[in-house]
Amino acid sequence: MSETSDESKPEGGTGRIAEDGVFVVGTDTGVGKTVVTAGLTGWLREVGTAAVAVKPCQTGYPPDDDAEFVESVCGTADAAVCLQRLSPPLAPEVAAREADDDVTLSYESIRDGVADVVAGSETAVVEGIGGLRVPLADDREVIDLVADVGLPALVVARSGLGTLNHTALTVQALRRRGVPVVGVVLNEYEGEGATTAERTNPGVIERMTGCTVWPMPPLEIDSSASVIDGLRAHLPQSVLQQAIDQ
């Protein structure tokens, strides 16, 4: 008969971002991290917190520019900063190697750059790159950056079939590195009209991880009000309370 180790037991999520910020991580690329980052940053700024979104490294630039999207949602250029932009739409470490120009991508400079923004801002919303095991620089991965920066993580995941495995593994990996998990946002959740997998996933993820799950429907990303109001409508203000009360 097998025994269940303490490490395997679910731990509850914090339910709140920290006073100095949150790291928005994804279970994969394209799951909606940028929309959540923009919505959180805009929401915080609307309630009087001078939040700044941080993109450590942008690949696929242009046309992809997550910091620019946050700026457009918030209506101001000081709402976001991007530390490094690379053209190839690849993992940062690979993109730097494959770039046409001579690009030196240093993990230390990325880590210190993020830390400087976090230290110099009232609240920082740091957006990850792809999933946690994406190669970043110098044989370090995104999860190394999350752990080194030291902010709690908000996990963004897809709503449909396959998300149970990806989400549970992401939460487990964060906890093994000592990163507190705020909760899980299931993005583009279609609700009762969706598949059985999608309808049942929130409850199953809560049981598997011990985290609160916030399903969020598809938002109209061309509307800044839709992005900010979407986060405000589907995440409780208690998620922001610690940052607001600093």
ChimeraX attribute file (.defattr): number of C-alpha atoms within 10 A of each C-alpha:
attribute: neighborCount
match mode: 1-to-1
recipient: residues
	/A:1	3
	/A:2	4
	/A:3	5
	/A:4	8
	/A:5	7
	/A:6	8
	/A:7	10
	/A:8	11
	/A:9	12
	/A:10	17
	/A:11	17
	/A:12	16
	/A:13	21
	/A:14	17
	/A:15	22
	/A:16	23
	/A:17	26
	/A:18	23
	/A:19	17
	/A:20	21
	/A:21	27
	/A:22	30
	/A:23	28
	/A:24	27
	/A:25	33
	/A:26	28
	/A:27	24
	/A:28	22
	/A:29	15
	/A:30	14
	/A:31	21
	/A:32	22
	/A:33	27
	/A:34	25
	/A:35	23
	/A:36	26
	/A:37	34
	/A:38	31
	/A:39	25
	/A:40	29
	/A:41	28
	/A:42	32
	/A:43	23
	/A:44	24
	/A:45	17
	/A:46	13
	/A:47	10
	/A:48	10
	/A:49	19
	/A:50	17
	/A:51	25
	/A:52	30
	/A:53	32
	/A:54	25
	/A:55	23
	/A:56	24
	/A:57	23
	/A:58	25
	/A:59	23
	/A:60	16
	/A:61	14
	/A:62	12
	/A:63	9
	/A:64	15
	/A:65	17
	/A:66	25
	/A:67	26
	/A:68	17
	/A:69	19
	/A:70	30
	/A:71	21
	/A:72	18
	/A:73	23
	/A:74	24
	/A:75	12
	/A:76	12
	/A:77	13
	/A:78	13
	/A:79	24
	/A:80	25
	/A:81	21
	/A:82	18
	/A:83	15
	/A:84	16
	/A:85	19
	/A:86	23
	/A:87	19
	/A:88	19
	/A:89	17
	/A:90	19
	/A:91	24
	/A:92	28
	/A:93	22
	/A:94	17
	/A:95	23
	/A:96	23
	/A:97	16
	/A:98	16
	/A:99	15
	/A:100	11
	/A:101	10
	/A:102	9
	/A:103	12
	/A:104	11
	/A:105	20
	/A:106	16
	/A:107	19
	/A:108	13
	/A:109	14
	/A:110	19
	/A:111	16
	/A:112	15
	/A:113	17
	/A:114	23
	/A:115	16
	/A:116	12
	/A:117	19
	/A:118	23
	/A:119	13
	/A:120	12
	/A:121	16
	/A:122	17
	/A:123	26
	/A:124	30
	/A:125	30
	/A:126	29
	/A:127	27
	/A:128	27
	/A:129	28
	/A:130	21
	/A:131	23
	/A:132	23
	/A:133	17
	/A:134	20
	/A:135	21
	/A:136	26
	/A:137	21
	/A:138	11
	/A:139	10
	/A:140	16
	/A:141	20
	/A:142	23
	/A:143	23
	/A:144	18
	/A:145	22
	/A:146	25
	/A:147	19
	/A:148	15
	/A:149	19
	/A:150	16
	/A:151	23
	/A:152	27
	/A:153	32
	/A:154	28
	/A:155	25
	/A:156	30
	/A:157	27
	/A:158	24
	/A:159	27
	/A:160	20
	/A:161	12
	/A:162	12
	/A:163	20
	/A:164	20
	/A:165	12
	/A:166	16
	/A:167	23
	/A:168	18
	/A:169	15
	/A:170	24
	/A:171	27
	/A:172	20
	/A:173	15
	/A:174	21
	/A:175	17
	/A:176	12
	/A:177	13
	/A:178	13
	/A:179	21
	/A:180	25
	/A:181	29
	/A:182	24
	/A:183	26
	/A:184	27
	/A:185	28
	/A:186	25
	/A:187	22
	/A:188	17
	/A:189	22
	/A:190	16
	/A:191	15
	/A:192	10
	/A:193	9
	/A:194	13
	/A:195	14
	/A:196	12
	/A:197	15
	/A:198	21
	/A:199	18
	/A:200	15
	/A:201	23
	/A:202	23
	/A:203	11
	/A:204	14
	/A:205	20
	/A:206	19
	/A:207	13
	/A:208	18
	/A:209	25
	/A:210	18
	/A:211	23
	/A:212	20
	/A:213	23
	/A:214	19
	/A:215	24
	/A:216	20
	/A:217	16
	/A:218	14
	/A:219	19
	/A:220	12
	/A:221	16
	/A:222	11
	/A:223	12
	/A:224	21
	/A:225	16
	/A:226	17
	/A:227	25
	/A:228	25
	/A:229	17
	/A:230	22
	/A:231	24
	/A:232	17
	/A:233	11
	/A:234	13
	/A:235	18
	/A:236	13
	/A:237	15
	/A:238	12
	/A:239	18
	/A:240	22
	/A:241	16
	/A:242	15
	/A:243	21
	/A:244	21
	/A:245	8
	/A:246	11
